[in-house]
Amino acid sequence: MFSTPNSNRKHIGIYGKTNVGKSSLINKIMGQEVSIISPIEGTTTDPVSKAMELIPVGPVLFIDTAGIGDTTELGKLRFDKTYKTLKRVDLGIYVFDVNDIDYNLYEQMRINFKKFNIPYIIVINKIDLVGEEKLNLLKEEFKDSILVSTETEFGIEELKNKLIKILEENQYEIPIIGDILPYNSKVIMVVPIDSEAPKGRIILPQVQCIRDCLDHGIKSYVVRDTELKEALEDIKNVDLVITDSQVFKKVSEILTSNIELTSFSILFARHKGDLDTFVEGVKKIAKLNQNSKILVSESCTHNISHEDIGRFKIPNLLNKKVGFELKYDFVVGHDFPDNIDEYDLVIHCGACMINRKSVINRVNFCKERNISITNYGVILAYLTGILDRAINIFNKEKRTS
């Protein structure tokens, strides 16, 4: 609770050929030796994440990637991992070595930046090694580039200022609750405590919802499902109840029809992804058959038990709904497969551990291939017959906006 989760940080990816000084650049920006540097090519073999505070923007996450341009089998594997980072970065930095301007590799990356809608900055490093004449030619050729030397630290402040400017221009994020309810509203959060709950603490989506309420002057009350009835007697004129998805139906039965209800997962479907697409995605269930394949995408690793929502509860409910056993595959974290054409439906978790850019790219990837996608909260509400009620608060917002 005391540090910003990486999923809530702006992601900045550093790209370029091997040995152009990407790791050195991160060290200079951060003002400390956080990345291993070496004159030996290929020191950075896998993407490495480094968190920092970039004042006045706030918390950001730098991703130091392996050098591109290596045509060996190992080099291709490294590039595959580098390429995957493009699906989650909010801003890119492309680094040239002043004595090795590889136009072909840069053009490939420029196309990738455009493909994933990533704003980027061109940095030309090691300028202390050449004369003024060459620098003037490069300034003319790459007009918006920033010339730096990680050896002398020339240009580092200019680069930081440009990072800040671009990030501030794209800083607005959809609140979790704050734009749905007015100031001074009352929210009850229902948090069941079972074997899946971390001992001594509550899980990240619940923490983030509490913080969002505090940020927007919304009063929040946190109770277990076993105390919900008493809480409703104590707290009058409740504006919204937010529940853990696994007790959706139970909570719905307790509430009177005039009290709005949704889930943490549905809130995050909107905050991190595309709620309308997820709601549309559950319509695919009516068309599933015994040969259908389902992909379940989880954003975090955790202990798996018989109470696990993605591994057991959703598959069991879905199998019961369609009347037969479906085929399921599971992926975790940033591993989202390219071969989704073999699946009929993708079911995504609430995405509290990955950033919005990652989820939006996955949604768009599915749309491009005409694959239906939904999320945990939406499908659980659908399977328990309360989806219309669970999304009514958002439809009300649309009607009054």
C-alpha positions in Angstrom: 0.0 0.0 0.0 3.0 2.3 0.5 4.3 2.4 -3.1 2.6 2.9 -6.4 1.9 -0.4 -8.2 3.7 -0.8 -11.5 0.3 -1.2 -13.2 -0.5 2.4 -12.2 2.8 3.9 -13.5 3.3 5.4 -17.0 5.5 2.9 -18.9 8.5 4.2 -20.8 10.3 1.8 -23.1 14.0 2.4 -24.2 14.8 0.9 -27.6 17.8 0.8 -30.0 20.6 -1.3 -31.3 22.9 -3.2 -29.0 25.5 -1.1 -27.1 24.0 2.4 -28.0 23.9 3.2 -24.3 20.2 2.5 -23.4 21.1 1.2 -19.9 23.5 4.2 -19.3 20.7 6.5 -20.4 18.3 5.1 -17.8 21.0 5.4 -15.1 21.5 9.1 -15.9 17.8 9.9 -16.1 17.2 8.2 -12.7 20.4 9.6 -11.2 21.6 6.2 -9.9 23.1 3.0 -11.1 20.1 0.8 -11.6 21.0 -0.9 -14.9 24.1 -2.9 -15.5 26.3 -1.3 -18.1 29.2 -2.8 -20.0 31.1 -2.3 -23.3 30.4 -5.9 -24.1 27.5 -6.2 -26.6 24.3 -7.8 -25.4 24.7 -7.0 -21.6 20.9 -6.5 -21.4 19.3 -9.8 -22.6 15.7 -9.5 -21.3 13.5 -6.4 -20.7 14.2 -5.1 -17.2 11.8 -2.7 -15.4 13.0 0.2 -13.2 10.5 2.2 -11.2 11.1 5.9 -10.3 9.4 9.2 -9.5 9.6 11.6 -12.4 8.8 15.0 -10.8 6.3 16.6 -11.4 4.6 13.7 -13.4 4.9 11.2 -10.6 5.5 7.5 -10.6 6.8 6.0 -13.9 8.3 2.7 -15.0 11.3 2.5 -17.4 11.7 -0.7 -19.4 15.3 -1.3 -20.5 15.1 -3.6 -23.5 17.6 -5.9 -25.3 19.4 -4.4 -28.3 17.7 -4.9 -31.6 19.5 -5.8 -34.9 21.1 -9.1 -33.8 20.1 -11.6 -36.6 21.2 -14.7 -34.7 18.6 -17.2 -33.3 19.3 -15.8 -29.8 19.0 -12.3 -31.1 15.6 -13.0 -32.6 14.4 -14.4 -29.3 15.5 -11.3 -27.6 13.8 -9.1 -30.1 10.5 -11.1 -29.6 10.6 -10.1 -25.9 11.5 -6.5 -26.8 8.6 -6.4 -29.3 6.1 -7.6 -26.6 7.0 -4.6 -24.5 5.6 -2.3 -27.2 2.1 -3.6 -26.3 2.3 -2.0 -22.9 4.4 1.1 -23.1 2.9 4.6 -23.0 6.0 6.4 -24.4 9.1 5.2 -26.3 12.6 6.4 -26.5 14.6 5.3 -29.5 18.4 5.6 -29.0 21.0 6.0 -31.8 24.8 5.7 -31.4 26.1 8.9 -33.1 28.6 6.8 -35.0 26.1 4.1 -36.0 22.9 5.6 -37.5 21.1 2.5 -38.7 18.2 3.9 -40.8 16.6 0.5 -41.6 16.3 -0.6 -37.9 14.9 2.8 -37.0 12.3 2.6 -39.7 11.2 -0.8 -38.5 10.8 0.6 -35.0 9.1 3.8 -36.2 6.4 1.6 -37.9 6.0 -0.4 -34.6 5.6 2.8 -32.7 2.9 3.9 -35.1 1.2 0.5 -35.1 0.8 0.6 -31.3 0.0 4.3 -31.2 3.1 5.1 -29.0 4.5 8.7 -28.9 8.3 8.5 -29.0 11.5 10.6 -28.6 14.6 10.1 -30.8 17.8 10.3 -28.7 21.3 10.5 -30.3 23.8 9.4 -27.8 27.6 9.6 -27.5 27.8 13.1 -29.1 31.1 13.7 -27.2 32.8 11.5 -29.7 32.1 13.6 -32.8 32.6 17.1 -34.0 30.2 20.0 -34.5 29.8 19.5 -38.2 28.4 16.0 -37.8 26.1 17.1 -35.0 24.7 19.9 -37.2 23.9 17.4 -40.0 22.1 15.1 -37.5 20.1 18.0 -36.1 19.0 18.8 -39.6 18.1 15.2 -40.4 16.3 14.4 -37.1 14.8 17.7 -36.3 13.0 16.7 -33.1 15.8 14.6 -31.7 17.7 15.2 -28.5 21.5 15.0 -28.6 22.9 13.6 -25.4 26.1 12.2 -23.9 25.8 9.8 -21.0 29.5 10.3 -20.5 29.3 14.1 -19.9 25.5 14.1 -19.0 24.9 16.7 -21.8 21.2 16.8 -22.9 19.9 14.6 -20.0 17.9 17.5 -18.4 16.5 18.4 -21.9 15.4 14.8 -22.3 13.8 14.6 -18.9 11.9 17.9 -19.6 10.6 16.4 -22.9 9.5 13.2 -21.2 7.6 15.3 -18.6 6.0 17.4 -21.3 4.7 14.4 -23.3 3.5 12.5 -20.3 1.7 15.6 -18.9 -0.1 16.0 -22.2 -1.4 12.5 -22.0 -1.9 12.4 -18.2 -5.7 12.0 -17.9 -6.8 8.6 -16.8 -10.4 7.4 -16.3 -11.2 7.4 -12.5 -12.4 4.1 -11.0 -15.4 5.5 -9.2 -14.9 9.3 -9.1 -16.6 10.2 -12.4 -19.6 7.9 -11.8 -20.7 9.3 -8.4 -20.8 12.9 -7.1 -18.9 14.3 -4.2 -20.1 13.1 -0.8 -21.7 9.9 -2.1 -21.8 6.7 -0.1 -20.3 3.5 -1.3 -20.3 0.1 0.5 -17.5 -2.3 -0.6 -18.2 -6.0 0.0 -15.0 -7.9 0.6 -15.4 -11.6 1.4 -12.6 -13.2 3.4 -11.7 -16.7 2.3 -8.6 -18.8 1.5 -7.9 -16.6 -1.6 -7.6 -13.4 0.5 -4.0 -12.5 1.4 -3.6 -12.8 5.2 -3.5 -9.5 7.0 -4.4 -7.3 4.0 -6.9 -6.8 1.2 -6.2 -7.2 -2.5 -5.0 -4.4 -4.8 -8.3 -3.6 -6.6 -10.0 -3.0 -3.3 -7.2 -0.8 -2.1 -7.3 1.2 -5.3 -11.1 1.7 -5.1 -10.8 3.0 -1.5 -8.1 5.4 -2.6 -10.2 6.6 -5.6 -13.1 7.3 -3.2 -10.8 9.3 -0.9 -9.4 11.3 -3.9 -13.0 12.3 -4.9 -14.6 12.9 -1.5 -16.7 9.8 -1.7 -17.5 8.0 1.6 -16.5 4.3 1.5 -17.5 1.6 3.9 -15.8 -1.8 3.8 -17.6 -4.9 5.1 -17.6 -8.7 4.6 -20.6 -10.2 2.8 -21.6 -11.7 6.1 -22.2 -8.2 7.6 -23.8 -6.6 4.6 -27.3 -6.7 5.9 -26.4 -5.0 9.1 -24.3 -2.4 7.2 -27.3 -1.5 5.1 -29.3 -0.9 8.3 -26.6 1.3 9.7 -25.9 3.3 6.5 -28.8 5.1 5.0 -29.2 6.2 1.4 -26.3 4.1 -0.1 -25.5 5.2 -3.6 -23.6 2.2 -4.8 -22.5 -1.3 -3.6 -19.3 -2.7 -5.0 -18.8 -6.4 -4.5 -16.2 -9.0 -5.1 -17.4 -11.0 -8.2 -17.5 -14.3 -6.5 -20.4 -13.3 -4.2 -22.2 -11.3 -6.9 -25.5 -13.3 -6.7 -25.5 -13.4 -2.9 -25.1 -9.7 -2.7 -27.7 -9.0 -5.4 -30.3 -11.0 -3.4 -29.6 -9.0 -0.3 -29.9 -5.5 -1.9 -33.2 -3.9 -2.7 -33.8 -3.0 -6.4 -33.2 0.7 -5.8 -29.6 0.3 -4.7 -27.1 0.3 -7.5 -24.7 -2.7 -7.7 -21.5 -3.5 -9.6 -18.2 -5.3 -8.9 -14.6 -4.5 -8.5 -13.8 -6.4 -11.7 -16.4 -4.5 -13.8 -15.1 -1.2 -12.5 -11.6 -2.2 -13.6 -13.0 -3.4 -16.9 -13.9 0.2 -17.5 -10.9 1.8 -15.8 -8.3 -0.5 -17.5 -10.1 -1.7 -20.6 -13.2 -1.4 -22.7 -16.4 -2.2 -20.8 -18.7 -2.0 -23.9 -16.6 -4.5 -25.7 -16.5 -6.8 -22.7 -20.3 -6.7 -22.4 -20.6 -7.4 -26.1 -18.2 -10.3 -25.7 -20.5 -12.4 -23.5 -23.0 -12.7 -26.3 -20.6 -15.2 -27.8 -21.5 -17.7 -25.1 -24.8 -18.5 -26.8 -22.9 -19.6 -29.9 -20.4 -21.9 -28.2 -20.3 -25.6 -29.0 -18.4 -28.7 -27.8 -15.4 -27.9 -29.9 -15.1 -24.3 -28.7 -11.8 -23.2 -27.0 -11.6 -20.6 -24.3 -8.6 -18.5 -23.4 -8.4 -17.3 -19.8 -5.9 -14.4 -19.3 -4.7 -13.6 -15.8 -2.5 -10.6 -15.0 -0.9 -12.0 -11.9 0.6 -15.2 -10.5 -1.0 -16.5 -7.3 -1.6 -19.7 -5.4 -4.3 -21.7 -7.1 -7.0 -23.4 -5.1 -10.5 -24.8 -5.7 -11.8 -21.3 -5.0 -9.8 -19.7 -7.8 -12.1 -17.6 -10.0 -10.3 -17.9 -13.3 -9.2 -21.5 -13.1 -12.3 -23.1 -11.5 -15.3 -20.9 -10.7 -15.8 -19.3 -14.1 -15.1 -22.6 -16.1 -17.5 -24.5 -13.8 -20.3 -21.9 -14.2 -19.7 -21.6 -17.9 -19.8 -25.3 -18.5 -23.0 -25.5 -16.5 -24.5 -22.6 -18.6 -23.7 -24.3 -22.0 -24.4 -27.8 -20.8 -21.1 -29.4 -21.7 -17.3 -29.3 -21.0 -15.5 -26.6 -22.9 -11.7 -26.6 -23.6 -9.7 -24.0 -21.6 -6.2 -22.6 -21.9 -4.6 -20.2 -19.4 -2.0 -17.5 -19.7 -0.4 -15.4 -17.0 1.0 -11.9 -16.8 2.4 -10.3 -20.0 2.2 -13.6 -21.9 -0.7 -13.0 -24.3 -0.5 -15.4 -27.3 -0.4 -14.4 -30.9 -2.4 -17.4 -32.0 -5.7 -16.3 -30.6 -7.5 -17.3 -33.9 -7.9 -20.8 -32.4 -10.1 -19.4 -29.6 -13.8 -18.6 -29.6 -13.7 -16.4 -26.5 -11.1 -14.7 -24.4 -11.9 -14.1 -20.7 -9.6 -11.5 -19.2 -9.1 -10.8 -15.4 -9.7 -7.4 -13.8 -6.1 -6.4 -14.9 -5.2 -4.8 -11.6 -1.5 -5.8 -12.1 -1.0 -4.6 -15.7 -1.5 -1.1 -17.2 -4.4 0.1 -19.3 -2.2 0.2 -22.5 -1.7 -3.6 -22.2 -5.4 -4.3 -21.9 -6.4 -1.9 -24.7 -3.9 -3.5 -27.0 -5.2 -7.0 -26.2 -8.8 -5.8 -26.8 -7.8 -4.3 -30.2 -5.8 -7.4 -31.1 -9.0 -9.5 -30.5 -11.2 -7.1 -32.4 -8.8 -7.2 -35.4 -9.2 -11.0 -35.5 -12.9 -11.0 -34.8 -12.4 -12.8 -31.5 -14.9 -12.0 -28.7 -13.3 -10.9 -25.4 -14.9 -10.3 -22.0 -13.7 -10.0 -18.4 -14.2 -11.8 -15.1 -16.7 -9.4 -13.6 -18.8 -9.1 -16.7 -19.0 -12.9 -17.4 -19.7 -13.7 -13.7 -22.6 -11.1 -13.7 -23.9 -12.6 -17.0 -23.7 -16.2 -15.7 -25.5 -15.4 -12.5 -28.2 -13.4 -14.4 -27.5 -10.0 -13.0 -25.4 -8.3 -15.8 -28.1 -5.7 -16.6 -28.2 -4.6 -13.0 -24.4 -4.6 -12.6 -23.8 -2.2 -15.5 -26.9 0.0 -14.9 -24.7 2.6 -13.0 -22.7 3.1 -16.2 -25.7 3.3 -18.5 -27.2 5.9 -16.1 -24.0 7.9 -16.4 -24.3 7.8 -20.2 -27.9 8.9 -20.1 -27.1 11.9 -17.9 -23.9 13.0 -19.7 
